[in-house]
Amino acid sequence: MLEKSKMKRLNELARKKKEGDLTEEEQKEQEMLRQEYLAVFREGARQTIENMTVIDPEGTDVTPDKVKALRNKTVH
């Protein structure tokens, strides 16, 4: 998760942008914070998918092979 102070700043910049008052420096800061936020979000989503197991109604593990491969790749 992105640090609270960074998330707060990103939200401040978003509000300020809606008002049309961002300086060039603030635009660069906002882009940097967005990229950091997206990287953290993507990593969390990847971890969630890798840790997922899909079970069908009969109790059989039907987790996609691609997910199993990702899981095995990160273990090694």
Summary of the structure (lengths in Angstrom):
residues: 76
radius of gyration: 19.1
end to end distance: 24.8
largest distance: 58.8
contacts: 161
relative contact order: 0.11
helix: 71%
strand: 3%
